[in-house]
Amino acid sequence: MTSLAARNHSYSPHSKFRVGTAFRTTNGEVYQGRNVENASYGGVICVERTAFVRAVSKGHRRFTAIAVSCDLNHFITPCGFCRQFMNEFGKTLEIFFVNDDRMYKRVTLEDLLPFAFG
């Protein structure tokens, strides 16, 4: 299960911009997420939140890493809303931006959101 494979189940009829994620809990379980769009763009649910909500609803609260990828062959980062959402579960979370060639960049959540609150 990878972030690249997760894109295949994206629901993105409006933007046609498929995004996928895969992340690992501290006990090694992997959860995937995909973007879920809505005609009301404010109702869009990003990949990071779909994956986190799924894992949290199964009792997980600690995570080690997350990978994010899209259909374009360049790196994308989580939006500001998702960065703050992920901060709830740890500032040291490793984030990997993965492109179609399986090349990646690694940062921590703290790199992306240095002045987080909460």
C-alpha positions as CSV (number, residue, x, y, z in Angstrom):
1,M,0.0,0.0,0.0
2,T,1.5,3.3,-1.1
3,S,0.5,6.9,-1.5
4,L,0.8,6.3,-5.3
5,A,-1.7,3.5,-5.2
6,A,-4.1,5.4,-3.0
7,R,-4.6,8.0,-5.7
8,N,-6.6,5.4,-7.7
9,H,-9.5,5.6,-5.2
10,S,-9.7,9.4,-5.1
11,Y,-13.1,11.0,-5.6
12,S,-12.1,14.1,-7.6
13,P,-14.8,14.7,-10.3
14,H,-14.5,18.5,-10.2
15,S,-10.7,19.2,-10.2
16,K,-9.6,15.8,-11.7
17,F,-6.6,16.3,-9.3
18,R,-6.1,12.9,-7.6
19,V,-4.1,12.8,-4.4
20,G,-3.2,9.9,-2.3
21,T,-1.5,9.3,1.1
22,A,-0.2,6.4,3.1
23,F,0.9,6.7,6.7
24,R,2.3,4.4,9.4
25,T,1.2,4.1,13.0
26,T,3.8,3.5,15.7
27,N,2.8,-0.2,15.8
28,G,3.5,-0.5,12.0
29,E,-0.1,-0.4,10.6
30,V,-0.5,1.5,7.4
31,Y,-3.5,3.6,6.5
32,Q,-4.3,5.1,3.1
33,G,-6.3,8.3,2.4
34,R,-7.6,9.9,-0.8
35,N,-9.0,13.3,-1.5
36,V,-12.8,13.4,-1.5
37,E,-14.2,16.4,-3.4
38,N,-17.6,18.1,-3.2
39,A,-19.2,20.6,-5.6
40,S,-18.9,23.0,-2.6
41,Y,-15.1,23.3,-2.5
42,G,-15.3,24.1,1.2
43,G,-16.6,20.5,1.6
44,V,-13.5,18.9,0.2
45,I,-11.7,16.5,2.5
46,C,-8.0,16.3,1.9
47,V,-6.1,13.0,1.9
48,E,-4.3,13.5,5.2
49,R,-7.5,14.0,7.1
50,T,-9.3,11.1,5.5
51,A,-6.4,8.8,6.5
52,F,-6.1,10.2,10.0
53,V,-9.8,10.1,10.7
54,R,-9.9,6.5,9.6
55,A,-7.0,5.5,11.9
56,V,-8.1,7.6,14.9
57,S,-11.6,6.0,14.6
58,K,-9.8,2.6,15.0
59,G,-8.1,3.8,18.2
60,H,-4.7,5.0,16.9
61,R,-3.2,8.2,18.3
62,R,0.5,7.9,17.5
63,F,2.0,8.0,14.0
64,T,5.6,7.9,12.6
65,A,5.5,8.9,8.9
66,I,3.2,9.9,6.1
67,A,3.7,10.0,2.3
68,V,1.8,12.2,0.0
69,S,1.6,12.0,-3.8
70,C,-0.5,13.3,-6.7
71,D,-0.9,12.7,-10.5
72,L,1.6,15.4,-11.4
73,N,5.3,14.4,-11.4
74,H,6.4,16.9,-8.8
75,F,6.2,17.1,-5.1
76,I,3.1,18.5,-3.3
77,T,2.8,19.4,0.4
78,P,-0.2,19.2,2.7
79,C,-2.4,22.3,2.9
80,G,-2.3,24.6,6.0
81,F,-5.5,23.1,7.4
82,C,-4.0,19.6,7.2
83,R,-0.7,20.7,8.7
84,Q,-2.5,22.0,11.7
85,F,-4.7,18.9,11.9
86,M,-1.6,16.6,11.8
87,N,0.0,18.7,14.5
88,E,-2.5,17.3,16.9
89,F,-0.7,14.0,16.6
90,G,2.9,15.1,16.8
91,K,5.3,17.8,15.6
92,T,8.0,15.3,14.7
93,L,5.9,13.3,12.2
94,E,8.1,12.5,9.1
95,I,6.5,13.6,5.8
96,F,7.6,12.2,2.5
97,F,6.6,14.0,-0.7
98,V,6.6,11.3,-3.4
99,N,6.5,11.8,-7.2
100,D,5.6,9.3,-10.0
101,D,9.3,8.3,-10.3
102,R,9.3,7.3,-6.7
103,M,11.7,10.0,-5.9
104,Y,11.0,11.8,-2.6
105,K,11.8,14.7,-0.3
106,R,11.6,14.2,3.5
107,V,10.7,16.9,6.0
108,T,9.2,16.9,9.5
109,L,5.8,18.5,10.3
110,E,7.7,21.0,12.4
111,D,9.6,22.1,9.2
112,L,6.3,22.8,7.5
113,L,4.5,24.3,10.5
114,P,7.1,25.9,12.7
115,F,4.7,28.1,14.7
116,A,1.9,25.6,15.2
117,F,-0.6,26.1,18.0
118,G,-2.2,23.5,20.2
